[in-house]
Amino acid sequence: MRISIVDHIHVITVLLGAVMEFGDVEQIPTQSSVFASHQKSEDLFDDKKPIGIPLPPPTVICAKETSGISTLNLYPFIHVKQIDINGVSTSGIALIGSARQANGYCTLKNVRNLSDR
């Protein structure tokens, strides 16, 4: 395991189910479901066609397996002068440290009625 050292971090926005984590964690689960709709349009929906795309089940995106092997780091530090993050959103993870397991799952649907101008 290494120690993370950051001199300066500048984060503008963290929203919509996002995680901003400092330090070591065992597990980070994030999940978001977003549905945005404006006006219902008769032309948009057809009862014969299914709406949407079937999505696969959530899976592990970052997993560290441990074994009986021990490691000795001669310089156990990760040193960074500056980190700039514009935004973390919709099940995003910004982690300074380490995680044994990180799960992220996001579903989005956006329906709009675009009318003639």
N, CA, C and O atoms as a Tinker XYZ file with bonds, in Angstrom:
   468  protein
     1  N      0.842000   -1.171000    0.000000    73     2
     2  CA     0.000000    0.000000    0.000000    64     1     3
     3  C      0.885000    1.229000    0.000000    63     2     4     5
     4  O      1.939000    1.260000    0.635000    81     3
     5  N      0.433000    2.248000   -0.729000    73     3     6
     6  CA     1.171000    3.496000   -0.791000    64     5     7
     7  C      0.359000    4.621000   -0.190000    63     6     8     9
     8  O     -0.866000    4.535000   -0.106000    81     7
     9  N      1.035000    5.671000    0.228000    73     7    10
    10  CA     0.397000    6.847000    0.812000    64     9    11
    11  C      0.328000    7.922000   -0.261000    63    10    12    13
    12  O      1.334000    8.238000   -0.896000    81    11
    13  N     -0.862000    8.485000   -0.462000    73    11    14
    14  CA    -1.058000    9.537000   -1.465000    64    13    15
    15  C     -0.863000   10.899000   -0.818000    63    14    16    17
    16  O     -1.465000   11.198000    0.213000    81    15
    17  N     -0.012000   11.730000   -1.435000    73    15    18
    18  CA     0.239000   13.082000   -0.948000    64    17    19
    19  C     -0.098000   14.048000   -2.077000    63    18    20    21
    20  O      0.486000   13.978000   -3.158000    81    19
    21  N     -1.048000   14.955000   -1.818000    73    19    22
    22  CA    -1.446000   15.962000   -2.795000    64    21    23
    23  C     -1.277000   17.322000   -2.136000    63    22    24    25
    24  O     -1.867000   17.590000   -1.090000    81    23
    25  N     -0.460000   18.189000   -2.757000    73    23    26
    26  CA    -0.230000   19.517000   -2.189000    64    25    27
    27  C     -1.456000   20.410000   -2.308000    63    26    28    29
    28  O     -1.802000   21.122000   -1.364000    81    27
    29  N     -2.128000   20.375000   -3.483000    73    27    30
    30  CA    -3.276000   21.251000   -3.702000    64    29    31
    31  C     -4.279000   20.550000   -4.615000    63    30    32    33
    32  O     -3.901000   19.950000   -5.622000    81    31
    33  N     -5.569000   20.631000   -4.254000    73    31    34
    34  CA    -6.625000   20.101000   -5.112000    64    33    35
    35  C     -7.687000   21.178000   -5.287000    63    34    36    37
    36  O     -8.087000   21.837000   -4.328000    81    35
    37  N     -8.136000   21.347000   -6.530000    73    35    38
    38  CA    -9.155000   22.341000   -6.843000    64    37    39
    39  C    -10.294000   21.619000   -7.562000    63    38    40    41
    40  O    -10.123000   21.139000   -8.683000    81    39
    41  N    -11.456000   21.545000   -6.911000    73    39    42
    42  CA   -12.641000   20.872000   -7.457000    64    41    43
    43  C    -13.726000   21.920000   -7.635000    63    42    44    45
    44  O    -14.032000   22.669000   -6.707000    81    43
    45  N    -14.310000   21.975000   -8.834000    73    43    46
    46  CA   -15.354000   22.962000   -9.098000    64    45    47
    47  C    -16.736000   22.415000   -8.721000    63    46    48    49
    48  O    -17.480000   23.088000   -8.007000    81    47
    49  N    -17.096000   21.206000   -9.184000    73    47    50
    50  CA   -18.446000   20.694000   -8.977000    64    49    51
    51  C    -18.434000   19.189000   -8.689000    63    50    52    53
    52  O    -17.729000   18.425000   -9.349000    81    51
    53  N    -19.222000   18.782000   -7.698000    73    51    54
    54  CA   -19.487000   17.367000   -7.422000    64    53    55
    55  C    -20.996000   17.240000   -7.219000    63    54    56    57
    56  O    -21.548000   17.800000   -6.272000    81    55
    57  N    -21.664000   16.498000   -8.114000    73    55    58
    58  CA   -23.117000   16.349000   -7.963000    64    57    59
    59  C    -23.657000   15.059000   -8.576000    63    58    60    61
    60  O    -22.912000   14.263000   -9.147000    81    59
    61  N    -24.965000   14.874000   -8.445000    73    59    62
    62  CA   -25.721000   13.751000   -9.007000    64    61    63
    63  C    -25.152000   12.378000   -8.649000    63    62    64    65
    64  O    -24.794000   11.607000   -9.540000    81    63
    65  N    -25.067000   12.073000   -7.390000    73    63    66
    66  CA   -24.649000   10.745000   -6.964000    64    65    67
    67  C    -23.169000   10.472000   -7.118000    63    66    68    69
    68  O    -22.754000    9.313000   -7.097000    81    67
    69  N    -22.367000   11.503000   -7.272000    73    67    70
    70  CA   -20.927000   11.331000   -7.411000    64    69    71
    71  C    -20.271000   11.232000   -6.038000    63    70    72    73
    72  O    -20.863000   11.615000   -5.028000    81    71
    73  N    -19.052000   10.718000   -6.008000    73    71    74
    74  CA   -18.308000   10.541000   -4.760000    64    73    75
    75  C    -16.952000   11.229000   -4.894000    63    74    76    77
    76  O    -16.225000   11.015000   -5.863000    81    75
    77  N    -16.629000   12.049000   -3.913000    73    75    78
    78  CA   -15.290000   12.648000   -3.800000    64    77    79
    79  C    -14.709000   12.091000   -2.502000    63    78    80    81
    80  O    -15.163000   12.456000   -1.418000    81    79
    81  N    -13.728000   11.227000   -2.597000    73    79    82
    82  CA   -13.233000   10.481000   -1.431000    64    81    83
    83  C    -11.749000   10.750000   -1.234000    63    82    84    85
    84  O    -10.967000   10.729000   -2.184000    81    83
    85  N    -11.374000   11.003000    0.014000    73    83    86
    86  CA    -9.974000   11.182000    0.388000    64    85    87
    87  C     -9.612000   10.089000    1.380000    63    86    88    89
    88  O    -10.264000    9.948000    2.415000    81    87
    89  N     -8.585000    9.322000    1.077000    73    87    90
    90  CA    -8.167000    8.249000    1.977000    64    89    91
    91  C     -8.431000    6.891000    1.363000    63    90    92    93
    92  O     -8.938000    6.788000    0.246000    81    91
    93  N     -8.087000    5.864000    2.091000    73    91    94
    94  CA    -8.256000    4.493000    1.625000    64    93    95
    95  C     -9.617000    3.970000    2.046000    63    94    96    97
    96  O    -10.076000    4.216000    3.161000    81    95
    97  N    -10.255000    3.246000    1.137000    73    95    98
    98  CA   -11.579000    2.690000    1.404000    64    97    99
    99  C    -11.618000    1.231000    0.976000    63    98   100   101
   100  O    -10.848000    0.797000    0.120000    81    99
   101  N    -12.511000    0.499000    1.576000    73    99   102
   102  CA   -12.718000   -0.901000    1.215000    64   101   103
   103  C    -13.553000   -1.008000   -0.058000    63   102   104   105
   104  O    -13.211000   -1.752000   -0.977000    81   103
   105  N    -14.664000   -0.247000   -0.100000    73   103   106
   106  CA   -15.588000   -0.355000   -1.221000    64   105   107
   107  C    -16.260000    0.994000   -1.479000    63   106   108   109
   108  O    -16.624000    1.701000   -0.539000    81   107
   109  N    -16.422000    1.349000   -2.764000    73   107   110
   110  CA   -17.140000    2.564000   -3.145000    64   109   111
   111  C    -18.246000    2.162000   -4.115000    63   110   112   113
   112  O    -17.970000    1.912000   -5.289000    81   111
   113  N    -19.492000    2.096000   -3.649000    73   111   114
   114  CA   -20.589000    1.833000   -4.587000    64   113   115
   115  C    -21.273000    3.136000   -4.987000    63   114   116   117
   116  O    -21.617000    3.941000   -4.122000    81   115
   117  N    -21.474000    3.355000   -6.283000    73   115   118
   118  CA   -22.222000    4.521000   -6.751000    64   117   119
   119  C    -23.271000    4.061000   -7.752000    63   118   120   121
   120  O    -23.047000    3.130000   -8.525000    81   119
   121  N    -24.414000    4.727000   -7.725000    73   119   122
   122  CA   -25.491000    4.390000   -8.643000    64   121   123
   123  C    -26.335000    5.627000   -8.904000    63   122   124   125
   124  O    -26.633000    6.388000   -7.983000    81   123
   125  N    -26.719000    5.827000  -10.159000    73   123   126
   126  CA   -27.582000    6.952000  -10.527000    64   125   127
   127  C    -28.583000    6.501000  -11.565000    63   126   128   129
   128  O    -28.265000    5.715000  -12.458000    81   127
   129  N    -29.790000    7.003000  -11.438000    73   127   130
   130  CA   -30.824000    6.823000  -12.451000    64   129   131
   131  C    -31.400000    8.200000  -12.737000    63   130   132   133
   132  O    -31.886000    8.877000  -11.831000    81   131
   133  N    -31.345000    8.610000  -13.983000    73   131   134
   134  CA   -31.793000    9.945000  -14.362000    64   133   135
   135  C    -32.845000    9.811000  -15.443000    63   134   136   137
   136  O    -32.652000    9.070000  -16.408000    81   135
   137  N    -33.957000   10.520000  -15.296000    73   135   138
   138  CA   -34.993000   10.563000  -16.322000    64   137   139
   139  C    -35.376000   12.016000  -16.514000    63   138   140   141
   140  O    -35.819000   12.669000  -15.570000    81   139
   141  N    -35.213000   12.530000  -17.717000    73   139   142
   142  CA   -35.576000   13.912000  -18.015000    64   141   143
   143  C    -36.615000   13.899000  -19.123000    63   142   144   145
   144  O    -36.423000   13.230000  -20.139000    81   143
   145  N    -37.699000   14.617000  -18.947000    73   143   146
   146  CA   -38.761000   14.635000  -19.939000    64   145   147
   147  C    -39.334000   16.036000  -20.043000    63   146   148   149
   148  O    -39.433000   16.752000  -19.046000    81   147
   149  N    -39.703000   16.416000  -21.232000    73   147   150
   150  CA   -40.366000   17.710000  -21.420000    64   149   151
   151  C    -41.846000   17.427000  -21.687000    63   150   152   153
   152  O    -42.537000   16.995000  -20.765000    81   151
   153  N    -42.354000   17.641000  -22.862000    73   151   154
   154  CA   -43.751000   17.384000  -23.158000    64   153   155
   155  C    -43.906000   16.046000  -23.854000    63   154   156   157
   156  O    -43.038000   15.621000  -24.616000    81   155
   157  N    -45.027000   15.389000  -23.580000    73   155   158
   158  CA   -45.321000   14.129000  -24.243000    64   157   159
   159  C    -45.724000   14.417000  -25.675000    63   158   160   161
   160  O    -46.551000   15.292000  -25.930000    81   159
   161  N    -45.148000   13.691000  -26.598000    73   159   162
   162  CA   -45.452000   13.844000  -28.012000    64   161   163
   163  C    -45.980000   12.529000  -28.543000    63   162   164   165
   164  O    -45.394000   11.476000  -28.288000    81   163
   165  N    -47.067000   12.573000  -29.268000    73   163   166
   166  CA   -47.652000   11.349000  -29.828000    64   165   167
   167  C    -46.740000   10.729000  -30.879000    63   166   168   169
   168  O    -46.771000    9.518000  -31.097000    81   167
   169  N    -45.925000   11.563000  -31.534000    73   167   170
   170  CA   -45.035000   11.052000  -32.578000    64   169   171
   171  C    -43.836000   10.306000  -32.002000    63   170   172   173
   172  O    -43.232000    9.475000  -32.679000    81   171
   173  N    -43.500000   10.600000  -30.771000    73   171   174
   174  CA   -42.311000    9.995000  -30.176000    64   173   175
   175  C    -42.524000    8.552000  -29.757000    63   174   176   177
   176  O    -41.596000    7.748000  -29.845000    81   175
   177  N    -43.712000    8.203000  -29.308000    73   175   178
   178  CA   -43.962000    6.890000  -28.743000    64   177   179
   179  C    -44.751000    6.016000  -29.697000    63   178   180   181
   180  O    -45.725000    6.464000  -30.301000    81   179
   181  N    -44.337000    4.791000  -29.831000    73   179   182
   182  CA   -45.044000    3.805000  -30.630000    64   181   183
   183  C    -45.223000    2.581000  -29.749000    63   182   184   185
   184  O    -44.247000    2.047000  -29.220000    81   183
   185  N    -46.471000    2.128000  -29.586000    73   183   186
   186  CA   -46.746000    0.992000  -28.699000    64   185   187
   187  C    -46.122000   -0.301000  -29.203000    63   186   188   189
   188  O    -45.938000   -1.237000  -28.424000    81   187
   189  N    -45.798000   -0.371000  -30.473000    73   187   190
   190  CA   -45.242000   -1.602000  -31.039000    64   189   191
   191  C    -43.733000   -1.698000  -30.859000    63   190   192   193
   192  O    -43.176000   -2.795000  -30.898000    81   191
   193  N    -43.063000   -0.561000  -30.661000    73   191   194
   194  CA   -41.613000   -0.561000  -30.491000    64   193   195
   195  C    -41.258000   -0.426000  -29.014000    63   194   196   197
   196  O    -41.831000    0.417000  -28.322000    81   195
   197  N    -40.324000   -1.240000  -28.515000    73   195   198
   198  CA   -39.899000   -1.077000  -27.120000    64   197   199
   199  C    -39.100000    0.217000  -26.951000    63   198   200   201
   200  O    -38.373000    0.644000  -27.848000    81   199
   201  N    -39.258000    0.824000  -25.778000    73   199   202
   202  CA   -38.528000    2.049000  -25.471000    64   201   203
   203  C    -37.246000    1.678000  -24.738000    63   202   204   205
   204  O    -37.272000    0.920000  -23.769000    81   203
   205  N    -36.146000    2.207000  -25.200000    73   203   206
   206  CA   -34.888000    2.008000  -24.505000    64   205   207
   207  C    -34.113000    0.805000  -25.006000    63   206   208   209
   208  O    -34.542000    0.088000  -25.910000    81   207
   209  N    -32.976000    0.612000  -24.401000    73   207   210
   210  CA   -32.059000   -0.470000  -24.738000    64   209   211
   211  C    -31.832000   -1.288000  -23.481000    63   210   212   213
   212  O    -31.580000   -0.709000  -22.424000    81   211
   213  N    -31.911000   -2.615000  -23.551000    73   211   214
   214  CA   -31.619000   -3.410000  -22.351000    64   213   215
   215  C    -30.163000   -3.249000  -21.938000    63   214   216   217
   216  O    -29.257000   -3.338000  -22.766000    81   215
   217  N    -29.951000   -3.014000  -20.661000    73   215   218
   218  CA   -28.606000   -2.785000  -20.140000    64   217   219
   219  C    -28.104000   -4.011000  -19.401000    63   218   220   221
   220  O    -28.897000   -4.732000  -18.795000    81   219
   221  N    -26.805000   -4.260000  -19.441000    73   219   222
   222  CA   -26.255000   -5.383000  -18.669000    64   221   223
   223  C    -26.306000   -5.077000  -17.182000    63   222   224   225
   224  O    -26.417000   -3.912000  -16.800000    81   223
   225  N    -26.227000   -6.096000  -16.334000    73   223   226
   226  CA   -26.223000   -5.845000  -14.888000    64   225   227
   227  C    -24.949000   -5.124000  -14.474000    63   226   228   229
   228  O    -23.953000   -5.171000  -15.197000    81   227
   229  N    -24.963000   -4.451000  -13.310000    73   227   230
   230  CA   -23.756000   -3.756000  -12.849000    64   229   231
   231  C    -22.599000   -4.723000  -12.643000    63   230   232   233
   232  O    -22.794000   -5.857000  -12.206000    81   231
   233  N    -21.401000   -4.266000  -12.958000    73   231   234
   234  CA   -20.214000   -5.095000  -12.775000    64   233   235
   235  C    -19.147000   -4.307000  -12.029000    63   234   236   237
   236  O    -19.211000   -3.080000  -11.955000    81   235
   237  N    -18.185000   -5.000000  -11.487000    73   235   238
   238  CA   -17.075000   -4.375000  -10.783000    64   237   239
   239  C    -16.151000   -3.741000  -11.811000    63   238   240   241
   240  O    -15.713000   -4.403000  -12.752000    81   239
   241  N    -15.851000   -2.443000  -11.629000    73   239   242
   242  CA   -14.980000   -1.761000  -12.583000    64   241   243
   243  C    -13.538000   -1.672000  -12.086000    63   242   244   245
   244  O    -12.632000   -1.385000  -12.868000    81   243
   245  N    -13.322000   -1.912000  -10.811000    73   243   246
   246  CA   -11.967000   -1.845000  -10.267000    64   245   247
   247  C    -11.911000   -2.780000   -9.065000    63   246   248   249
   248  O    -12.496000   -2.485000   -8.023000    81   247
   249  N    -11.227000   -3.879000   -9.198000    73   247   250
   250  CA   -11.136000   -4.830000   -8.082000    64   249   251
   251  C     -9.682000   -5.227000   -7.878000    63   250   252   253
   252  O     -8.965000   -5.515000   -8.836000    81   251
   253  N     -9.262000   -5.238000   -6.636000    73   251   254
   254  CA    -7.918000   -5.686000   -6.296000    64   253   255
   255  C     -8.042000   -7.004000   -5.550000    63   254   256   257
   256  O     -8.713000   -7.095000   -4.522000    81   255
   257  N     -7.396000   -8.000000   -6.076000    73   255   258
   258  CA    -7.385000   -9.301000   -5.415000    64   257   259
   259  C     -6.156000   -9.372000   -4.509000    63   258   260   261
   260  O     -5.050000   -9.005000   -4.908000    81   259
   261  N     -6.366000   -9.840000   -3.311000    73   259   262
   262  CA    -5.249000   -9.991000   -2.385000    64   261   263
   263  C     -4.817000  -11.447000   -2.351000    63   262   264   265
   264  O     -5.633000  -12.356000   -2.505000    81   263
   265  N     -3.549000  -11.651000   -2.151000    73   263   266
   266  CA    -3.008000  -13.004000   -2.030000    64   265   267
   267  C     -2.051000  -13.033000   -0.850000    63   266   268   269
   268  O     -1.925000  -12.046000   -0.126000    81   267
   269  N     -1.395000  -14.128000   -0.659000    73   267   270
   270  CA    -0.474000  -14.278000    0.457000    64   269   271
   271  C      0.864000  -13.596000    0.233000    63   270   272   273
   272  O      1.758000  -13.706000    1.072000    81   271
   273  N      1.022000  -12.889000   -0.886000    73   271   274
   274  CA     2.288000  -12.235000   -1.204000    64   273   275
   275  C      2.342000  -10.869000   -0.522000    63   274   276   277
   276  O      1.385000  -10.096000   -0.583000    81   275
   277  N      3.463000  -10.582000    0.124000    73   275   278
   278  CA     3.625000   -9.261000    0.732000    64   277   279
   279  C      4.597000   -8.443000   -0.121000    63   278   280   281
   280  O      5.529000   -8.985000   -0.715000    81   279
   281  N      4.365000   -7.147000   -0.169000    73   279   282
   282  CA     5.168000   -6.243000   -0.992000    64   281   283
   283  C      5.816000   -5.189000   -0.111000    63   282   284   285
   284  O      5.195000   -4.666000    0.814000    81   283
   285  N      7.065000   -4.885000   -0.409000    73   283   286
   286  CA     7.775000   -3.830000    0.302000    64   285   287
   287  C      8.107000   -2.736000   -0.703000    63   286   288   289
   288  O      8.883000   -2.956000   -1.632000    81   287
   289  N      7.517000   -1.554000   -0.517000    73   287   290
   290  CA     7.798000   -0.413000   -1.383000    64   289   291
   291  C      8.940000    0.389000   -0.767000    63   290   292   293
   292  O      8.863000    0.809000    0.387000    81   291
   293  N      9.996000    0.597000   -1.547000    73   291   294
   294  CA    11.134000    1.349000   -1.042000    64   293   295
   295  C     10.775000    2.817000   -0.829000    63   294   296   297
   296  O     11.299000    3.458000    0.082000    81   295
   297  N      9.892000    3.348000   -1.656000    73   295   298
   298  CA     9.385000    4.706000   -1.471000    64   297   299
   299  C      7.863000    4.618000   -1.493000    63   298   300   301
   300  O      7.265000    4.722000   -2.564000    81   299
   301  N      7.216000    4.429000   -0.336000    73   299   302
   302  CA     5.772000    4.153000   -0.306000    64   301   303
   303  C      4.894000    5.397000   -0.397000    63   302   304   305
   304  O      3.855000    5.472000    0.260000    81   303
   305  N      5.303000    6.367000   -1.201000    73   303   306
   306  CA     4.523000    7.595000   -1.343000    64   305   307
   307  C      4.269000    7.894000   -2.815000    63   306   308   309
   308  O      5.139000    7.679000   -3.660000    81   307
   309  N      3.077000    8.390000   -3.114000    73   307   310
   310  CA     2.758000    8.948000   -4.426000    64   309   311
   311  C      2.527000   10.429000   -4.180000    63   310   312   313
   312  O      1.553000   10.807000   -3.530000    81   311
   313  N      3.419000   11.273000   -4.697000    73   311   314
   314  CA     3.367000   12.705000   -4.414000    64   313   315
   315  C      3.001000   13.465000   -5.685000    63   314   316   317
   316  O      3.677000   13.355000   -6.708000    81   315
   317  N      1.906000   14.249000   -5.599000    73   315   318
   318  CA     1.423000   15.057000   -6.718000    64   317   319
   319  C      1.315000   16.493000   -6.238000    63   318   320   321
   320  O      0.800000   16.747000   -5.149000    81   319
   321  N      1.798000   17.437000   -7.044000    73   319   322
   322  CA     1.735000   18.840000   -6.635000    64   321   323
   323  C      0.315000   19.389000   -6.675000    63   322   324   325
   324  O     -0.135000   20.008000   -5.711000    81   323
   325  N     -0.407000   19.168000   -7.795000    73   323   326
   326  CA    -1.725000   19.783000   -7.933000    64   325   327
   327  C     -2.641000   18.904000   -8.767000    63   326   328   329
   328  O     -2.207000   18.269000   -9.728000    81   327
   329  N     -3.930000   18.873000   -8.385000    73   327   330
   330  CA    -4.981000   18.192000   -9.137000    64   329   331
   331  C     -6.097000   19.195000   -9.375000    63   330   332   333
   332  O     -6.579000   19.822000   -8.431000    81   331
   333  N     -6.519000   19.356000  -10.639000    73   331   334
   334  CA    -7.642000   20.213000  -11.003000    64   333   335
   335  C     -8.756000   19.334000  -11.562000    63   334   336   337
   336  O     -8.547000   18.601000  -12.528000    81   335
   337  N     -9.942000   19.408000  -10.954000    73   335   338
   338  CA   -11.102000   18.633000  -11.393000    64   337   339
   339  C    -12.221000   19.614000  -11.724000    63   338   340   341
   340  O    -12.669000   20.367000  -10.859000    81   339
   341  N    -12.672000   19.604000  -12.975000    73   339   342
   342  CA   -13.782000   20.473000  -13.367000    64   341   343
   343  C    -15.100000   19.984000  -12.776000    63   342   344   345
   344  O    -15.887000   20.787000  -12.275000    81   343
   345  N    -15.350000   18.680000  -12.829000    73   343   346
   346  CA   -16.600000   18.172000  -12.285000    64   345   347
   347  C    -16.611000   16.663000  -12.193000    63   346   348   349
   348  O    -15.980000   15.969000  -12.990000    81   347
   349  N    -17.343000   16.166000  -11.201000    73   347   350
   350  CA   -17.583000   14.739000  -11.017000    64   349   351
   351  C    -19.093000   14.593000  -10.916000    63   350   352   353
   352  O    -19.720000   15.218000  -10.061000    81   351
   353  N    -19.686000   13.769000  -11.786000    73   351   354
   354  CA   -21.141000   13.685000  -11.817000    64   353   355
   355  C    -21.606000   12.305000  -12.256000    63   354   356   357
   356  O    -20.850000   11.543000  -12.859000    81   355
   357  N    -22.847000   11.998000  -11.950000    73   355   358
   358  CA   -23.567000   10.808000  -12.399000    64   357   359
   359  C    -22.773000    9.524000  -12.142000    63   358   360   361
   360  O    -22.247000    8.910000  -13.070000    81   359
   361  N    -22.696000    9.138000  -10.897000    73   359   362
   362  CA   -22.006000    7.927000  -10.440000    64   361   363
   363  C    -20.503000    7.967000  -10.659000    63   362   364   365
   364  O    -19.858000    6.918000  -10.667000    81   363
   365  N    -19.933000    9.144000  -10.835000    73   363   366
   366  CA   -18.489000    9.258000  -10.989000    64   365   367
   367  C    -17.787000    9.177000   -9.639000    63   366   368   369
   368  O    -18.367000    9.504000   -8.604000    81   367
   369  N    -16.548000    8.741000   -9.664000    73   367   370
   370  CA   -15.756000    8.603000   -8.448000    64   369   371
   371  C    -14.440000    9.348000   -8.636000    63   370   372   373
   372  O    -13.712000    9.090000   -9.595000    81   371
   373  N    -14.134000   10.262000   -7.737000    73   371   374
   374  CA   -12.823000   10.906000   -7.689000    64   373   375
   375  C    -12.200000   10.464000   -6.361000    63   374   376   377
   376  O    -12.670000   10.860000   -5.295000    81   375
   377  N    -11.171000    9.665000   -6.422000    73   375   378
   378  CA   -10.576000    9.053000   -5.231000    64   377   379
   379  C     -9.103000    9.412000   -5.153000    63   378   380   381
   380  O     -8.346000    9.197000   -6.099000    81   379
   381  N     -8.711000    9.958000   -4.021000    73   379   382
   382  CA    -7.299000   10.157000   -3.729000    64   381   383
   383  C     -6.989000    9.184000   -2.605000    63   382   384   385
   384  O     -7.328000    9.424000   -1.447000    81   383
   385  N     -6.347000    8.096000   -2.956000    73   383   386
   386  CA    -6.103000    7.004000   -2.029000    64   385   387
   387  C     -6.246000    5.699000   -2.791000    63   386   388   389
   388  O     -5.979000    5.646000   -3.992000    81   387
   389  N     -6.663000    4.656000   -2.108000    73   387   390
   390  CA    -6.842000    3.366000   -2.773000    64   389   391
   391  C     -8.186000    2.762000   -2.384000    63   390   392   393
   392  O     -8.735000    3.055000   -1.322000    81   391
   393  N     -8.696000    1.920000   -3.264000    73   391   394
   394  CA    -9.963000    1.225000   -3.031000    64   393   395
   395  C     -9.793000   -0.234000   -3.404000    63   394   396   397
   396  O     -9.184000   -0.564000   -4.422000    81   395
   397  N    -10.326000   -1.084000   -2.585000    73   395   398
   398  CA   -10.304000   -2.509000   -2.885000    64   397   399
   399  C    -11.304000   -2.821000   -3.986000    63   398   400   401
   400  O    -11.035000   -3.647000   -4.859000    81   399
   401  N    -12.464000   -2.160000   -3.948000    73   399   402
   402  CA   -13.491000   -2.413000   -4.951000    64   401   403
   403  C    -14.266000   -1.126000   -5.229000    63   402   404   405
   404  O    -14.650000   -0.411000   -4.304000    81   403
   405  N    -14.493000   -0.838000   -6.516000    73   403   406
   406  CA   -15.274000    0.332000   -6.914000    64   405   407
   407  C    -16.346000   -0.121000   -7.895000    63   406   408   409
   408  O    -16.037000   -0.702000   -8.935000    81   407
   409  N    -17.606000    0.144000   -7.563000    73   407   410
   410  CA   -18.724000   -0.210000   -8.426000    64   409   411
   411  C    -19.405000    1.059000   -8.897000    63   410   412   413
   412  O    -19.679000    1.955000   -8.098000    81   411
   413  N    -19.679000    1.142000  -10.187000    73   411   414
   414  CA   -20.390000    2.293000  -10.724000    64   413   415
   415  C    -21.459000    1.840000  -11.690000    63   414   416   417
   416  O    -21.213000    0.986000  -12.543000    81   415
   417  N    -22.657000    2.411000  -11.561000    73   415   418
   418  CA   -23.752000    2.047000  -12.449000    64   417   419
   419  C    -24.591000    3.287000  -12.702000    63   418   420   421
   420  O    -24.947000    4.001000  -11.764000    81   419
   421  N    -24.905000    3.547000  -13.952000    73   419   422
   422  CA   -25.661000    4.742000  -14.299000    64   421   423
   423  C    -26.613000    4.429000  -15.440000    63   422   424   425
   424  O    -26.221000    3.801000  -16.424000    81   423
   425  N    -27.869000    4.863000  -15.317000    73   423   426
   426  CA   -28.829000    4.774000  -16.405000    64   425   427
   427  C    -29.391000    6.171000  -16.661000    63   426   428   429
   428  O    -29.727000    6.897000  -15.725000    81   427
   429  N    -29.488000    6.534000  -17.923000    73   427   430
   430  CA   -29.996000    7.845000  -18.316000    64   429   431
   431  C    -31.075000    7.669000  -19.377000    63   430   432   433
   432  O    -30.978000    6.783000  -20.225000    81   431
   433  N    -32.088000    8.500000  -19.329000    73   431   434
   434  CA   -33.091000    8.551000  -20.380000    64   433   435
   435  C    -33.534000    9.990000  -20.500000    63   434   436   437
   436  O    -33.883000   10.620000  -19.502000    81   435
   437  N    -33.525000   10.515000  -21.706000    73   435   438
   438  CA   -33.881000   11.900000  -21.928000    64   437   439
   439  C    -34.873000   11.947000  -23.083000    63   438   440   441
   440  O    -34.509000   11.604000  -24.208000    81   439
   441  N    -36.113000   12.361000  -22.844000    73   439   442
   442  CA   -37.146000   12.445000  -23.861000    64   441   443
   443  C    -37.553000   13.900000  -23.988000    63   442   444   445
   444  O    -37.906000   14.538000  -22.996000    81   443
   445  N    -37.505000   14.430000  -25.206000    73   443   446
   446  CA   -37.908000   15.820000  -25.424000    64   445   447
   447  C    -38.836000   15.886000  -26.637000    63   446   448   449
   448  O    -38.703000   15.099000  -27.574000    81   447
   449  N    -39.744000   16.801000  -26.610000    73   447   450
   450  CA   -40.622000   17.076000  -27.737000    64   449   451
   451  C    -40.055000   18.268000  -28.482000    63   450   452   453
   452  O    -40.158000   19.405000  -28.021000    81   451
   453  N    -39.466000   18.013000  -29.616000    73   451   454
   454  CA   -38.883000   19.093000  -30.419000    64   453   455
   455  C    -39.945000   19.577000  -31.396000    63   454   456   457
   456  O    -40.319000   18.854000  -32.319000    81   455
   457  N    -40.422000   20.776000  -31.200000    73   455   458
   458  CA   -41.466000   21.309000  -32.062000    64   457   459
   459  C    -40.865000   22.182000  -33.160000    63   458   460   461
   460  O    -39.746000   22.681000  -33.045000    81   459
   461  N    -41.640000   22.349000  -34.223000    73   459   462
   462  CA   -41.216000   23.220000  -35.321000    64   461   463
   463  C    -41.249000   24.673000  -34.880000    63   462   464   465
   464  O    -42.134000   25.084000  -34.129000    81   463
   465  N    -40.297000   25.435000  -35.342000    73   463   466
   466  CA   -40.246000   26.852000  -34.958000    64   465   467
   467  C    -40.643000   27.726000  -36.108000    63   466   468
   468  O    -40.660000   28.950000  -35.976000    81   467
